[in-house]
Amino acid sequence: MSIERWTITDREEWLKRRKPNINGSEIGALFGCNPFMTHFALYAEKAGHVDGIARETDAMRRGRVMEPSVALAVAEEHPDWVIKKALDYVWSPEWRLGCTPDFRVSIPGRGRVVLQAKTVAWPVFADKWQGGPPQWIMLQTLQEMMLDDAEMGIIAAMVTSSYDYELHLYDFQRHA
């Protein structure tokens, strides 16, 4: 599988490059486990029947704005880790799979690591995360690990309440 990388410099160009691929945030739709996208919506978007550029929801905006805070919270818990914002889009033209990792992490004694940052409201966490991260987020992280050639993935969930937050880390190794 050949892998290409493009440094993100422009949102419109990034959206254009993502369009032909099944991206990490969409992969769960193939398995019927993405709560924000159905099989049909994914097909309609990739076939060009709909624009596919979704309006940013309040939850999406919260995640985008708080993403650096998730990385900061992880860095405070793990001061020996070096966390860097990933600034590239990674894809396989032949497999038509793509991803935009949130962060890459250097951990002593580990190889390449991707970090998927999520912010989750406490009621959603209590309802949807009790057995671990939802399947669609696991698939997203696994796709990032595969395309970025990472041997480890970490999902960092910052669970917010009215007054504070809890940080939950879920790490797993890449497997064939």
Sequence and secondary structure as in RCSB ss.txt:
>XXXX:A:sequence
MSIERWTITDREEWLKRRKPNINGSEIGALFGCNPFMTHFALYAEKAGHVDGIARETDAMRRGRVMEPSVALAVA
EEHPDWVIKKALDYVWSPEWRLGCTPDFRVSIPGRGRVVLQAKTVAWPVFADKWQGGPPQWIMLQTLQEMMLDDA
EMGIIAAMVTSSYDYELHLYDFQRHA
>XXXX:A:secstr
   EEEE   HHHHHHHHTTSEETTTHHHHTT  TT  HHHHHHHHTTSS       HHHHHHHHHHHHHHHHHH
HH TT EEEE  EEEEETTTTEEE  SEEEE TT   EEEEEEEEEHHHHHHH TTSS HHHHHHHHHHHHHTT 
SEEEEEEEEE SS EEEEEEEEE   
